[in-house]
């Protein structure tokens, strides 16, 4: 039954390609390692975290008849893929954010290890704070993406962290002994940026564990900020597409008091970080943070200006498909005459694509690593 289930899983609405898969050996290994606990788990006691496309959640439901599964997926695309793959199994699970409602009373947590150590730390801390004291956490991933630092991070929230045997280039980590009373909240982290590229002397950044670049200013955003004075001066509405911690959105709002900014990201951590960054800098009323897949919820021809520092990977795989889908959607959302400003690693060569899909595109600037382009919607 498991192989039949796994064979039917799709990545949609995420990018689909021959080298991209909806299930891998680590999903199978986590379920196999957890089999004894899953056999005895009661409804409402199982939590699944970081399920990429539904293999863990639906595997537990079909192979072990689990019910009342609570699921947390930072990625909206993963959440939508699970819903699409679930079909008749949808009543067996519910989606939650990272809080007590997700984890209260949980005795078993199955987790796909996130790539970011900060994200893993925030997840582990939440489990230790909110789950049952006797909770067992079985986390796993592909060995090439795992490091000993993951054991150390889990060790901040659990007394015992042990590695399982490797299989098909995958491995699990089992964590026991949640330090419920000893764990102080470590997220969100905050920092005060004092960078010459910013339109203000100081900008406070709030970052949850899963937000790209954390509470720092990444190099691509830093370069794009230098072009802020050139961006469509008469814009009344702007979109920060892939907002991360909200630095671009907040910088725009601070530089232009009459501008309304929508900051869009598919990550729960990013959206929360953006809201907190906007509030910390006094522009929360003019920066709307929204969790969306690309610009799916934005009305057609509704934005004068879109800024974007797009990702260059899909999950753990380097793949331009996610970024290209985001950029293509920008054409629909831009008003005629609207501008799309993009920063990207120069070797990716997005300019021709932008010319074809958005409108006339010129290079606004280039340094040793990044290129900034501006496209005009005709």
C-alpha positions as CSV (number, residue, x, y, z in Angstrom):
1,X,0.0,0.0,0.0
2,X,2.8,2.4,0.8
3,X,4.5,2.2,-2.6
4,X,1.2,2.6,-4.3
5,X,0.6,5.7,-2.2
6,X,4.0,7.1,-2.8
7,X,3.8,6.5,-6.6
8,X,0.7,8.7,-6.7
9,X,2.1,11.7,-4.8
10,X,2.8,14.9,-6.8
11,X,4.7,18.1,-6.0
12,X,2.1,20.4,-7.6
13,X,1.7,23.3,-7.2
14,X,5.5,23.3,-6.7
15,X,7.8,22.9,-9.7
16,X,7.6,19.5,-11.3
17,X,10.5,18.1,-13.3
18,X,12.2,14.7,-14.0
19,X,14.9,15.3,-11.3
20,X,12.4,16.6,-8.7
21,X,10.5,14.1,-6.5
22,X,7.5,14.2,-4.1
23,X,8.9,11.4,-1.9
24,X,12.4,10.2,-1.1
25,X,14.1,7.6,0.9
26,X,14.1,9.7,4.1
27,X,10.3,9.8,4.1
28,X,10.3,6.0,4.0
29,X,13.0,5.6,6.6
30,X,11.2,8.0,9.1
31,X,8.0,6.0,8.7
32,X,9.8,2.7,9.2
33,X,11.7,3.9,12.3
34,X,8.5,5.2,13.8
35,X,6.4,2.1,13.1
36,X,6.4,0.7,16.7
37,X,5.2,4.0,18.1
38,X,2.7,4.6,15.3
39,X,1.1,1.2,16.1
40,X,0.2,2.4,19.5
41,X,-0.5,6.1,18.9
42,X,-3.9,7.5,19.9
43,X,-5.9,10.0,17.8
44,X,-4.5,13.5,18.4
45,X,-1.1,12.3,19.7
46,X,0.8,12.5,16.4
47,X,2.3,15.6,14.9
48,X,4.1,15.9,11.6
49,X,6.5,18.7,10.8
50,X,8.2,19.8,7.6
51,X,6.3,17.2,5.4
52,X,7.4,18.2,2.0
53,X,4.5,16.9,-0.1
54,X,2.5,14.7,2.2
55,X,4.4,11.4,2.3
56,X,4.8,11.4,6.1
57,X,1.2,12.5,6.9
58,X,-0.5,10.3,4.4
59,X,1.9,7.4,5.0
60,X,0.9,7.5,8.7
61,X,-2.8,7.7,7.9
62,X,-2.8,4.8,5.3
63,X,-0.1,2.4,6.7
64,X,-0.9,2.9,10.4
65,X,-4.5,4.1,10.4
66,X,-3.5,7.2,12.3
67,X,-6.2,9.8,12.9
68,X,-6.3,13.4,14.2
69,X,-2.8,14.1,12.8
70,X,-1.7,17.7,13.3
71,X,0.6,19.0,10.7
72,X,3.0,22.0,10.5
73,X,4.5,23.0,7.1
74,X,6.3,26.3,6.9
75,X,5.9,26.3,3.1
76,X,2.5,27.1,1.7
77,X,3.4,25.2,-1.4
78,X,4.0,22.1,0.7
79,X,0.7,22.7,2.5
80,X,-1.2,23.0,-0.8
81,X,0.6,19.9,-2.2
82,X,-0.5,17.8,0.9
83,X,-4.1,19.0,0.5
84,X,-4.0,18.0,-3.2
85,X,-2.5,14.6,-2.5
86,X,-4.7,13.8,0.4
87,X,-7.9,13.2,-1.4
88,X,-10.2,11.1,0.8
89,X,-7.6,11.2,3.5
90,X,-8.0,14.9,4.1
91,X,-10.3,14.4,7.2
92,X,-7.5,12.5,9.0
93,X,-5.2,15.6,9.4
94,X,-5.4,19.3,10.2
95,X,-2.9,22.1,9.4
96,X,-1.5,24.3,12.1
97,X,1.0,27.0,12.7
98,X,4.0,26.6,15.1
99,X,2.4,27.0,18.5
100,X,0.8,25.2,21.4
101,X,-2.3,24.2,19.3
102,X,0.0,22.2,17.1
103,X,1.9,20.4,19.8
104,X,-0.1,20.3,23.0
105,X,-0.4,16.6,24.1
106,X,1.8,15.3,21.3
107,X,3.6,12.1,22.2
108,X,5.2,11.4,18.8
109,X,6.6,13.9,16.3
110,X,7.7,12.9,12.8
111,X,9.9,15.5,11.2
112,X,11.7,16.2,7.9
113,X,14.8,18.0,9.0
114,X,14.9,21.6,7.7
115,X,18.1,22.8,6.1
116,X,18.4,25.8,8.4
117,X,19.9,25.2,11.9
118,X,18.0,28.2,13.2
119,X,14.7,26.8,11.8
120,X,15.5,23.4,13.4
121,X,16.3,25.1,16.7
122,X,12.9,27.0,16.7
123,X,11.0,23.8,15.9
124,X,12.8,21.8,18.6
125,X,12.2,24.5,21.1
126,X,8.5,24.6,20.4
127,X,8.2,20.8,20.7
128,X,10.1,20.8,24.1
129,X,7.9,23.7,25.4
130,X,4.5,22.5,24.3
131,X,4.4,18.7,23.7
132,X,3.9,15.9,26.2
133,X,7.0,15.5,28.5
134,X,7.4,11.9,27.2
135,X,7.3,13.0,23.5
136,X,9.5,11.1,21.0
137,X,10.8,13.0,18.0
138,X,11.9,11.0,15.0
139,X,13.5,13.4,12.4
140,X,15.3,12.5,9.2
141,X,16.8,13.6,6.0
142,X,19.3,12.9,3.3
143,X,22.7,12.4,4.7
144,X,24.3,14.9,2.3
145,X,22.2,17.6,3.9
146,X,22.7,16.6,7.5
147,X,25.5,17.8,9.8
148,X,26.7,17.0,13.4
149,X,25.5,20.5,14.2
150,X,21.9,19.2,13.9
151,X,22.6,16.9,16.9
152,X,23.9,19.8,18.9
153,X,20.9,22.0,18.1
154,X,18.5,19.2,19.1
155,X,20.5,18.8,22.2
156,X,19.6,22.3,23.4
157,X,16.0,21.1,23.8
158,X,16.3,17.3,24.5
159,X,18.4,15.3,26.9
160,X,19.0,12.4,24.5
161,X,19.7,12.6,20.8
162,X,20.7,9.5,19.0
163,X,21.4,8.7,15.3
164,X,19.9,5.7,13.6
165,X,21.5,3.5,10.9
166,X,21.9,4.9,7.5
167,X,19.8,3.6,4.7
168,X,19.7,4.6,1.0
169,X,21.7,7.7,1.8
170,X,19.3,8.8,4.5
171,X,19.4,8.8,8.3
172,X,17.2,9.5,11.3
173,X,17.8,11.3,14.6
174,X,15.7,10.3,17.6
175,X,15.2,12.9,20.4
176,X,13.9,12.1,23.9
177,X,13.7,13.9,27.2
178,X,12.1,17.2,26.3
179,X,13.5,20.0,28.5
180,X,10.1,21.5,29.0
181,X,10.9,23.8,31.9
182,X,14.5,24.8,31.0
183,X,13.9,26.1,27.5
184,X,13.6,29.9,27.1
185,X,12.2,31.4,24.0
186,X,15.1,32.1,21.5
187,X,12.9,33.2,18.6
188,X,12.3,35.6,17.0
189,X,15.8,37.0,17.0
190,X,16.3,40.7,16.5
191,X,19.1,43.0,15.3
192,X,19.5,46.6,14.5
193,X,20.9,47.3,11.0
194,X,23.0,50.4,10.4
195,X,23.8,50.1,6.7
196,X,24.5,52.9,4.2
197,X,22.1,51.3,1.7
198,X,19.1,51.8,4.1
199,X,16.9,54.9,3.8
200,X,17.1,55.4,7.6
201,X,19.9,55.5,10.1
202,X,18.7,52.3,11.9
203,X,16.3,49.5,10.9
204,X,15.2,46.8,13.3
205,X,14.9,43.3,11.9
206,X,12.9,40.5,13.5
207,X,13.6,37.0,12.2
208,X,12.1,33.6,13.0
209,X,14.2,30.5,12.4
210,X,13.0,29.7,8.9
211,X,13.4,33.3,7.5
212,X,16.1,33.6,4.8
213,X,19.2,35.4,6.0
214,X,17.9,35.6,9.6
215,X,18.2,39.1,11.2
216,X,21.0,40.2,8.8
217,X,21.1,42.0,5.5
218,X,21.8,39.5,2.7
219,X,24.1,40.6,-0.2
220,X,21.4,40.6,-2.9
221,X,19.0,42.7,-0.9
222,X,21.8,45.1,0.0
223,X,22.6,45.7,-3.6
224,X,18.9,46.1,-4.6
225,X,18.5,48.7,-1.9
226,X,21.0,51.0,-3.6
227,X,18.5,51.4,-6.5
228,X,15.6,52.3,-4.2
229,X,15.7,56.0,-5.2
230,X,15.4,55.1,-8.9
231,X,12.3,52.8,-8.5
232,X,9.1,54.2,-10.0
233,X,8.8,57.5,-8.2
234,X,5.1,58.0,-8.7
235,X,4.2,54.5,-7.4
236,X,1.3,54.4,-4.9
237,X,1.2,50.6,-4.5
238,X,4.2,48.2,-4.3
239,X,4.7,44.5,-3.7
240,X,7.8,42.9,-2.1
241,X,7.6,39.4,-3.8
242,X,9.4,36.9,-1.5
243,X,9.7,39.3,1.4
244,X,11.8,37.2,3.8
245,X,12.2,39.3,6.9
246,X,10.6,42.3,5.2
247,X,13.7,44.5,4.9
248,X,12.8,45.6,1.3
249,X,9.2,46.2,2.1
250,X,10.0,48.2,5.2
251,X,12.7,50.2,3.5
252,X,10.3,51.2,0.8
253,X,7.6,52.2,3.3
254,X,10.1,54.3,5.3
255,X,11.5,56.0,2.2
256,X,8.1,56.8,0.8
257,X,5.5,57.7,3.4
258,X,2.6,57.7,0.9
259,X,3.4,54.2,-0.4
260,X,1.3,51.1,0.5
261,X,3.4,48.0,0.4
262,X,2.2,44.3,0.3
263,X,4.9,41.9,1.4
264,X,4.3,38.4,0.0
265,X,6.0,35.1,0.9
266,X,5.0,31.5,1.0
267,X,6.9,30.9,4.3
268,X,5.1,31.1,7.6
269,X,8.3,32.2,9.3
270,X,8.9,34.9,6.7
271,X,5.4,36.4,7.0
272,X,5.6,36.5,10.8
273,X,9.1,38.1,10.5
274,X,7.9,40.7,8.1
275,X,5.0,41.7,10.3
276,X,7.3,42.0,13.3
277,X,9.9,44.0,11.3
278,X,7.3,46.4,10.0
279,X,5.8,46.9,13.5
280,X,9.2,47.4,15.0
281,X,9.9,50.3,12.5
282,X,6.6,52.0,12.9
283,X,5.2,51.1,9.4
284,X,2.9,48.2,10.3
285,X,-0.1,50.1,9.1
286,X,1.3,50.5,5.6
287,X,3.0,47.1,5.2
288,X,0.6,44.2,4.7
289,X,2.2,40.8,5.1
290,X,0.5,37.9,3.3
291,X,1.3,34.2,2.9
292,X,0.8,33.4,-0.7
293,X,2.1,31.1,-3.4
294,X,3.8,33.6,-5.7
295,X,1.2,36.3,-6.4
296,X,-1.8,34.0,-6.6
297,X,-4.0,36.2,-4.4
298,X,-3.0,39.6,-5.9
299,X,-5.5,41.2,-8.3
300,X,-4.6,41.7,-11.9
301,X,-3.1,45.1,-12.7
302,X,-3.0,46.2,-9.1
303,X,0.6,47.1,-8.4
304,X,2.7,50.0,-9.7
305,X,6.0,48.5,-8.4
306,X,7.2,45.0,-7.6
307,X,10.6,44.3,-6.1
308,X,12.0,40.8,-5.9
309,X,15.1,38.9,-4.6
310,X,14.0,35.5,-5.8
311,X,15.2,32.1,-4.6
312,X,17.4,29.9,-6.8
313,X,16.4,26.5,-5.5
314,X,13.4,24.3,-5.0
315,X,13.7,22.7,-1.5
316,X,17.2,21.3,-1.4
317,X,17.7,21.2,-5.2
318,X,19.1,24.1,-7.2
319,X,16.4,24.9,-9.7
320,X,15.3,28.1,-11.3
321,X,11.7,27.0,-11.7
322,X,10.4,28.6,-8.5
323,X,11.9,32.0,-9.4
324,X,10.7,31.9,-13.0
325,X,7.1,31.2,-11.9
326,X,7.3,34.1,-9.5
327,X,8.6,36.5,-12.1
328,X,6.1,35.4,-14.7
329,X,3.2,36.2,-12.3
330,X,4.5,39.7,-11.9
331,X,3.4,40.6,-15.4
332,X,-0.2,39.9,-14.5
333,X,-0.1,41.9,-11.3
334,X,1.7,45.0,-12.6
335,X,-0.3,47.8,-14.0
336,X,0.6,49.0,-17.5
337,X,3.7,51.1,-17.1
338,X,4.5,49.4,-13.8
339,X,8.1,48.3,-12.9
340,X,9.5,45.0,-11.8
341,X,12.9,45.3,-10.1
342,X,14.8,42.1,-9.7
343,X,18.2,41.2,-8.2
344,X,19.8,37.8,-9.1
345,X,23.1,36.0,-9.2
346,X,24.5,37.1,-12.5
347,X,25.2,33.6,-13.8
348,X,21.5,32.9,-13.8
349,X,20.9,35.3,-16.7
350,X,17.2,36.1,-16.1
351,X,17.2,39.2,-18.3
352,X,16.1,37.5,-21.5
353,X,13.3,35.7,-19.7
354,X,12.1,38.9,-18.2
355,X,12.1,40.6,-21.6
356,X,9.9,37.8,-23.0
357,X,7.5,37.4,-20.0
358,X,7.2,40.8,-18.3
359,X,8.3,43.5,-20.8
360,X,11.3,45.6,-21.9
361,X,14.1,44.9,-19.5
362,X,17.3,46.8,-18.9
363,X,20.2,46.2,-16.6
364,X,20.2,48.8,-13.9
365,X,23.4,47.7,-12.3
366,X,25.9,44.9,-11.8
367,X,28.6,44.1,-9.3
368,X,31.0,41.2,-8.9
369,X,28.1,38.7,-8.0
370,X,24.7,40.2,-8.7
371,X,22.8,41.9,-11.5
372,X,19.8,44.2,-10.9
373,X,17.3,44.6,-13.8
374,X,14.1,46.7,-14.2
375,X,11.3,45.5,-16.4
376,X,8.4,47.7,-17.6
377,X,4.9,46.3,-18.2
378,X,3.6,47.5,-21.5
